[in-house]
Each structure stands twice: as structure tokens, then as C-alpha cells.
Amino acid sequence: MELIPNLPDDVARECLLRASYKQFPVIASVCRGWNRQVSLSEFFQQRKASGHSQELLILSQARVNPDRESGSEKNFATPEYRVAVLESDVGLWTELPLFPGQSNGLPLFCSLVSVGSDLIVLGGLDPVTWQASDSVFVFSFLTSKWRVGANMPGVKRSFFGCVSDSDRTVLVAGGHDEEKRALTSAIVYDVAEDKWTFLPDMARERDECKAIFHAGRFHVIGGYTTEEQGQFCKNVESFDTSTWMWGPVTEDFMDTGDATSPPIYAAGENGVFYSCCRGDVMVMRKDTWQKVGQIPSDVYNVSYVAVKPGKLIVIGNGKALAGYGEATVGYVCDLSNSQWVKLETQVGHVQAGCFLEV
């Protein structure tokens, strides 16, 4: 059966490749042939290769619900966190619907990662009770619907390191349990199989650690032990997915920042590690961190960094505005000339972010 009557399939496929991601749910519902086309991983690979993919910046961003009360202060507006999506090529912001059972917004301090055409929201704190959550929610940009994933196994943890390989696997490492004890445990989530697997424990406890994925390895950076709460270590340990083993701890990896203010990290496709710390952009070259630029001064607190081919994306929070809310500030740096271009942003404190190309 032809994809589009009276058109060769290769021409019809080109038409589908050019559709906006917002049209995918409609396309998938038209017929089985169209549904099958947009469900193939090859379809998204072709979109990217042909220059028709769309880059989406996804943030956990606060907004105010004036109908809610907080404690005895009836006029105090409590912020709710929602999933905000920026189409970076056109500067258009949209908001995803909340997932079932989350009428009070996203869990506070939840983690956001992308895998293929899916957004995964993991853990965090219940916005009403502040209890740690082991929940997993997955939003498909193919169907524009949420689904509930398998809960994170083991103790309920918060402030853990979290990253994906962008293909099918999510790593959760460290954090602390409900007794504020720092953890050495790590788990991985297979999104396609909706299945969690325990990894061997890390060599040390790592509360509030950072995680990045690069060259087949999950790197878990920094964090602190139960006894050294708030005093961030500067080492890293890496999990090799091919050998299913942790490598030796690498000391003094994090020689930027200080013990109470760790940098934000990102890994580029060219094998380079970047960090943003105290207003500086740093690059690791030959095992040494070197300053290569300065973050614009109106970014007061960096909350998310991403490296894409030829550019560095920095999202942060600016000065608090009248009433509740902070100005979200975002920039894209052209790595060829270190020139910054400001993004169109909207008001609301940002807690987490991820990048998705669909």
C-alpha cells in the first residue's frame, strides 16, 4: 500500500520527514503505514541526517498558581514546576500537560533526561509533603502522551546524579536516602523494556553528585559523603557499559570551583568536557581545565549546560522579579568565535533541563 496515493514512497517519506514534531500524533493516527514510518528509529535518524530534525530545550520551570495556599500565609503564591519546551530554531515556548496524579506540578528537584523521542522525569520530592519519590514518567513526543514507568528500585533517593546515553538507557547514581545518608548504589533504566537493573556499588558515597555520559561510559562526578555533608569531593568514577564495571577513582578531576559550589558539566561529541563555574566556561584539555570564555553577567546561577555541534548552551536564573519568580536567562555560544547570543526566555525559576532532538 502506498504511503500517499499516487506518490512514490520515497517522495511520500520525504513529506513525512519535513513534518513538525507536533504533527506526529496526527500522522501516527492516520493509517498503519504512517504510524509504522514515524515509529522507526531510522525515521528520526533520517530527519537528523537531512536537516529536518527539531532541537528542543526542555526545562523544569516554576510558575505561580495563585489559587494555592502555603501554610498560614494565604496570600503567598506557591510555585509549581511544569515542563517548558523551547523550539530553539524559532524561539517558541510551549508547556507540556501534567502527567496523571500531579495536579500540584512536577516533583521538586526531579531529574529530566531524554532518550530517543522520549522525555523521562525521575524522582524528586512531592511538592506538598516533600517526601522523596521513586516515580518515573515518560512523555512520548511521537504520541504526545505520558505513560508511567517502573518505579526506581531500592531505597527512595533524592539529589542523585542522573544522565542518559540518549539511546535507551538512563543512569541513576548516588544521592541520599530518607535518613539523609549518602549512597554508593547505582541503577540503570532500560526505557524500551521499562526495566531497572542494579549496578555494582560505586567506590564512595556521592550525595548531590553530577553525571554525564561520554564514549560509552557513565561518569559520576563529585558529591559528598554522609560525614562530609556539603563538602564536595573533586574526584570522578566511571562505569564502562561494555565491561559492566566501575573504573578506578580519578582524583582531582574537579579542580575548578570550591568545596561548596561545584561546577555544572557537559560533554561534547568531540570528546571534550566542558564546565561552567563561577562565571567561567572551562574546557578540559590534556587532563587540565582551561578557561575559554566567560558566561554573560546576567546569568546569576547556571542550572543547565548542553554542548551541541559548534555551540554551547547555558541556561540559568537571573535576578528575582517583583512578586515571585526569577528571570530565566539563556544563551548560545558559538564555539568558533566565543560569541554569545541571547535566547528568548520566560519568567520562572529553572531546576533542571535536558536537550532533545526529534
C-alpha positions in Angstrom: 0.0 0.0 0.0 1.3 3.4 -1.0 2.1 5.9 1.9 0.4 8.6 -0.1 -1.8 7.7 -3.1 -0.2 8.4 -6.5 3.2 9.4 -5.0 6.3 7.2 -4.9 7.1 6.1 -1.4 10.4 7.9 -1.3 8.7 11.2 -2.1 5.9 10.5 0.5 8.6 9.7 3.0 10.3 13.0 2.3 7.0 14.7 3.1 6.7 12.9 6.5 10.3 13.8 7.3 9.5 17.5 6.9 6.6 17.5 9.3 6.7 19.3 12.7 7.1 17.1 15.7 3.7 18.5 16.9 2.1 16.7 14.0 3.5 13.3 14.9 0.4 12.2 16.9 -1.9 13.1 14.0 0.4 11.4 11.5 0.6 8.2 13.6 -3.2 8.1 13.8 -3.9 8.4 10.0 -3.0 4.9 9.0 -0.8 1.9 9.9 1.7 2.8 7.2 2.3 6.3 8.5 2.3 5.1 12.1 4.9 2.5 11.2 7.1 5.1 9.5 7.2 7.6 12.3 7.8 4.8 14.9 11.0 3.6 13.3 14.3 4.8 14.8 15.5 5.1 11.2 12.9 7.7 10.6 14.4 10.0 13.2 17.9 9.3 12.0 16.9 10.3 8.5 15.3 13.5 9.9 18.5 14.4 11.6 20.7 13.5 8.6 18.6 15.5 6.2 18.5 18.6 8.4 14.8 18.3 9.2 15.0 17.4 12.9 14.0 19.9 15.6 16.0 20.8 18.6 14.0 21.1 21.8 15.3 22.6 25.1 13.2 21.1 27.9 13.2 22.6 31.4 11.5 22.1 34.7 10.4 25.6 35.3 8.4 27.3 38.0 5.2 29.1 37.5 2.8 30.5 40.1 -0.7 29.1 40.8 -2.5 31.9 42.7 -5.2 29.5 43.8 -2.9 27.5 46.1 -2.1 28.4 49.6 1.1 27.7 51.5 1.0 27.2 55.3 -0.8 30.1 57.1 0.2 32.7 54.5 -3.0 32.7 52.4 -1.7 35.3 50.0 1.6 33.6 49.4 1.8 32.1 45.9 3.5 28.7 45.9 5.3 27.9 42.7 4.5 24.9 40.7 7.0 23.4 38.3 5.9 22.5 34.8 7.7 21.1 31.7 8.5 24.0 29.5 9.7 23.3 25.9 11.6 25.7 23.7 11.8 25.2 20.0 15.3 26.7 19.7 15.2 27.4 16.0 12.1 29.6 16.1 12.1 30.8 19.7 8.7 29.3 20.5 7.8 28.2 24.1 5.1 25.7 24.9 4.2 23.8 28.0 3.6 20.0 28.2 0.4 18.8 30.0 1.0 17.5 33.5 1.1 13.7 33.9 -1.6 11.8 35.8 -1.8 12.4 39.5 0.5 15.5 39.5 -2.0 18.3 39.8 0.5 20.2 42.1 3.1 20.3 39.4 6.3 18.3 38.9 8.2 16.8 41.8 10.6 19.3 43.2 14.2 18.7 42.2 13.2 15.9 39.8 15.6 14.9 37.0 14.9 15.3 33.3 16.7 13.2 30.6 15.9 12.4 27.0 16.1 9.0 25.3 15.3 9.0 21.6 12.0 10.8 21.2 11.0 10.3 24.8 11.4 12.6 27.8 11.9 10.9 31.2 11.1 12.5 34.5 12.6 10.7 37.5 12.3 11.1 41.3 12.2 14.4 43.1 10.2 15.5 46.2 6.5 15.6 46.4 5.6 19.3 46.2 3.1 19.0 49.0 4.6 16.6 51.5 8.3 17.0 50.5 8.7 13.2 50.7 11.1 11.5 48.3 9.5 10.0 45.2 10.7 6.9 43.3 8.3 7.7 40.4 9.2 7.6 36.7 7.1 9.2 34.0 7.8 9.1 30.3 6.4 11.5 27.7 6.5 10.4 24.1 6.9 13.2 21.5 5.6 10.7 19.0 2.2 10.2 20.6 2.2 13.4 22.8 1.1 11.3 25.8 2.5 10.4 29.2 3.0 6.9 30.4 4.0 5.6 33.9 7.4 3.9 34.0 8.6 1.3 36.5 9.4 2.8 39.9 13.1 3.2 40.8 14.0 0.1 42.9 15.8 0.1 46.3 15.6 2.9 48.8 13.9 6.1 47.9 16.6 8.5 47.0 16.9 12.2 46.1 19.6 14.6 44.9 21.1 11.8 42.8 23.2 12.1 39.7 21.2 11.2 36.5 22.1 11.0 32.8 21.1 9.1 29.7 23.1 7.7 26.8 20.4 9.3 24.5 19.7 5.8 23.0 17.8 3.7 25.6 19.5 3.7 29.0 19.3 6.1 32.0 21.7 6.0 34.9 20.8 7.0 38.4 23.7 7.1 40.9 24.3 8.2 44.5 22.1 10.8 46.2 20.8 10.2 49.7 18.1 8.1 51.3 15.2 9.3 53.5 17.6 9.3 56.5 19.9 11.7 54.7 22.6 9.0 54.4 24.7 9.4 51.2 24.5 6.4 48.9 27.0 4.3 46.9 24.4 2.5 44.9 23.6 3.0 41.2 20.9 1.7 38.9 20.1 1.8 35.2 16.8 2.0 33.4 16.1 0.5 30.0 13.4 2.8 28.7 12.3 0.4 25.9 12.0 -2.6 28.2 10.7 -0.5 31.2 13.1 -2.4 33.4 15.6 -1.4 36.1 18.9 -3.1 36.8 21.2 -2.7 39.8 24.9 -1.9 39.0 27.8 -2.7 41.3 28.2 -0.1 44.0 30.5 2.9 43.5 33.7 3.1 45.5 32.4 6.0 47.6 29.3 7.7 48.8 28.1 10.5 46.5 25.3 12.8 47.6 24.4 15.6 45.2 26.8 14.2 42.5 26.7 15.1 38.8 26.6 12.6 36.0 27.5 12.8 32.3 27.7 10.2 29.5 30.5 10.1 27.1 32.2 7.5 24.9 30.3 4.5 26.3 30.9 5.5 29.9 28.7 6.9 32.6 30.8 9.4 34.6 29.7 10.2 38.1 31.4 13.4 39.4 31.9 14.9 42.8 29.3 14.6 45.6 29.9 14.3 49.3 29.8 11.6 52.0 27.4 11.4 54.9 30.1 12.6 57.3 31.3 15.4 55.0 27.8 16.9 54.1 28.1 19.8 51.8 31.9 19.4 51.3 32.1 18.3 47.7 34.9 16.0 46.7 36.7 16.6 43.4 37.0 13.1 42.0 35.1 11.0 39.5 34.5 7.3 38.8 33.2 6.0 35.5 31.1 2.9 34.6 32.0 1.1 31.4 28.9 -0.3 29.8 30.9 -2.8 27.7 32.6 -4.4 30.7 29.9 -3.7 33.3 32.5 -2.4 35.7 33.4 0.7 37.5 36.9 2.0 36.7 39.3 3.3 39.4 38.5 6.6 41.1 40.2 9.5 39.3 41.3 12.1 41.8 41.3 15.9 41.3 39.1 15.7 38.2 37.0 18.6 39.6 39.8 21.2 40.2 37.5 24.1 39.3 35.1 25.6 41.8 35.3 25.1 45.5 34.2 22.5 48.1 30.7 24.1 48.5 30.0 25.3 44.9 30.5 22.5 42.3 30.5 23.3 38.6 27.9 22.2 36.1 29.3 19.8 33.5 28.6 18.7 29.9 30.3 16.5 27.4 30.7 17.4 23.7 30.6 14.9 20.8 34.2 15.7 20.0 35.4 14.2 23.3 35.8 17.4 25.2 34.5 18.0 28.7 33.1 21.5 29.5 32.2 23.0 32.8 30.6 26.3 34.0 31.9 27.6 37.3 31.8 31.0 39.0 31.0 32.7 35.7 33.7 31.0 33.7 33.5 28.5 30.8 36.2 25.8 31.3 37.4 23.1 28.9 39.5 20.1 29.8 42.5 19.7 27.6 45.2 17.1 28.2 43.8 16.5 31.7 43.9 20.2 32.6 41.0 22.6 32.9 41.5 25.8 30.9 39.3 28.9 30.8 38.0 29.6 27.3 35.3 32.1 28.0 33.1 34.0 30.4 29.4 33.5 31.0 27.3 36.7 30.4 27.0 38.6 33.7 23.2 38.5 33.8 23.3 34.7 34.4 23.5 34.6 38.2 23.1 30.8 38.7 23.7 28.2 36.0 21.2 25.4 36.1 21.8 23.6 32.8 24.5 23.3 30.2 24.5 21.4 26.9 27.1 21.0 24.2 25.9 20.6 20.6 28.0 20.6 17.4 29.7 24.0 17.3 27.8 25.6 20.2 27.4 25.7 24.0 24.0 26.3 25.5 23.8 27.8 29.0 20.5 28.2 31.0 20.5 30.0 34.3 18.4 32.1 36.7 18.7 35.8 36.8 17.5 38.4 39.4 14.3 37.8 41.2 11.4 39.8 39.8 8.6 41.7 41.6 6.4 39.1 43.5 7.6 35.6 43.0 9.7 34.5 40.1 13.1 34.8 38.6 14.0 35.8 35.1 15.2 32.7 33.2 18.3 33.7 31.2 19.6 31.6 28.3 22.5 32.0 25.9 24.0 30.1 23.0 27.8 30.4 22.5 29.3 30.0 19.1 32.4 27.9 19.9 34.2 29.0 16.8 34.3 32.7 17.9 33.1 32.7 21.5 30.2 35.0 20.7 27.1 34.7 22.9 23.5 35.1 21.5 20.7 35.5 24.0 17.7 33.1 23.8 14.1 34.2 24.2 13.1 33.0 27.6 10.2 33.3 30.0 9.9 34.0 33.8 10.3 31.2 36.2 13.0 29.5 38.2 14.6 26.6 36.5 15.6 23.5 38.4 16.6 21.0 35.7 16.8 20.6 31.9 17.7 18.4 29.0 18.0 18.6 25.3 16.1 16.5 22.8 16.4 16.3 19.0 13.4 14.9 17.3 
